[in-house]
């Protein structure tokens, strides 16, 4: 292992990811743990798996950076960064030259534009509605009675484009059940919903501008139909990195390495961890989606990626 041991932990809404890199930024080990919800236990399992794979203990780490919804639960992290910064950093390292990162997580989706230097230029985020997120695909899989791993293959077999009027996860399942009651082909239903989700994602991208090359990250990136229909909607090739689920944790690990190298010149910037997208207007009013108008969260202030010591 080349000098230095740096960990990135991305504690998302449904999965915990941990990545360890060496001094050259090469991935030494990684782990992805599925959780029912954000939990310290899920985070610890991911951390322990990554440490075990690398043959290390927590005390061997030179620096740890956390990110994601539950980043403050990572008590041993020396710094935290917003997920926008980490996803951009990790994806730019995995796919050099990327200009647009679309990250689809369990309960949110993001469109991030990246500059020549691999830094965030702009972003838009939908974190108030399940439309187009991993949860929406789970609703579809449950409705057509297939596993989430089988969903993409099923959708690729569809040919008839059915009208999908609702993009709210709460009401879409009812609409899908109605289609099934009308004896619509399940492959056509699956492909039609994938098309609708891709169109919805296009609206998110429009907030930051369509740029190429395009990279799709997150668990949904493992779904071939999601990649296919998003590419058609964008009229662009969509690249999926080798490890699409760990880009955020990888970026966090790289930032941990960078912070360690620049420790003597890094200044503490209170409050930098609070840079978030701030939606304009009514987006979501409750956990049951009552009153949700389906609008997407608007782009907030550009994430400067400033670290905060914890």
C-alpha positions, 0 to 999 in steps of 0.5 A: 500500500502506497503511503497514507491510509484515507477513508471516505464514508457516505451514509445515504438514506438506504445504503452505507458506503465506505472506501479506503484509498492509499496515498496515490488515491488508489482504492484499497478496499470498499464496502456497500451495506444496505440499510432500512434507513439511515443508521449508525449500525449500518455505517459501522458495518460498512466501515468494518468491512472496508477495514477488514478487507484492507487489513487495517484498524480504525487507528491506522487511518490518517484521515477520514471524511464523511458525507451523505444524509448521516455524515454527522453519525460518523463520529470518528470523521475528522471532516465532513463535506456535502454529498455534491462535492464528494460525488463530483470529486469521486466521479471526476476521478473515475471518469476523467473529463466528465461534465455532467454527473447524474446521481440517483440515490434511494430517496433523492436525485442530483444533477451536477455540472463539473468543470475542467478542474473536476470541481462543482460548477452548478447543481440541482437536487430533488430531495423532497419527492421520490419521483425518479429515485431508487424508491420509485423503481422499488415501487415499480418492481413491487407492483409488477412482482419482480425483483429490483435486479430483474426490473431493468431486463424486463423494461428492455423487453417492452415495446408499447409506450403507455401513458404514465400520468403520475410521477408521484411514488404514492399514486404511481403504484395505483396507476400501474395496478390499473394498467395491470387490471387492463391486462397491459403487458408487464414489460410495456408497463416497466419500459413506459415507467422507465421512459417517464422517469428519464423524462423527469430526470431531464427536467432536473438536468435542465436546471443546470444545463445539458453537458457532455460527457454524462455519467450516471451514478448511484444504485440505479446506474446498475439498471440497464433500462435506466441507463438506456432510457436516460440516454435517449431522453438526453440524446447522449451517451451515458457512461456508468463508472465501474463502481457507481455506488461508491463514487461519493465515498470515493470522493470523500476518501480523496478529499481526506487524502487532499486534506491531509496533504494540505493540513498546514494551509487549510483553515477552518470555515465554520458553517461550510457544512450547511451549504445545501440546495434550497428549493423555491416554492412548494415542493412537498408538504408531508410524508404521505405526499399530500399536497405534493405538486411534483415540482423539482427542487431548484438549484441552490448556491454552488457547493464550494466544498469547504471542509468543517472540522468536527 
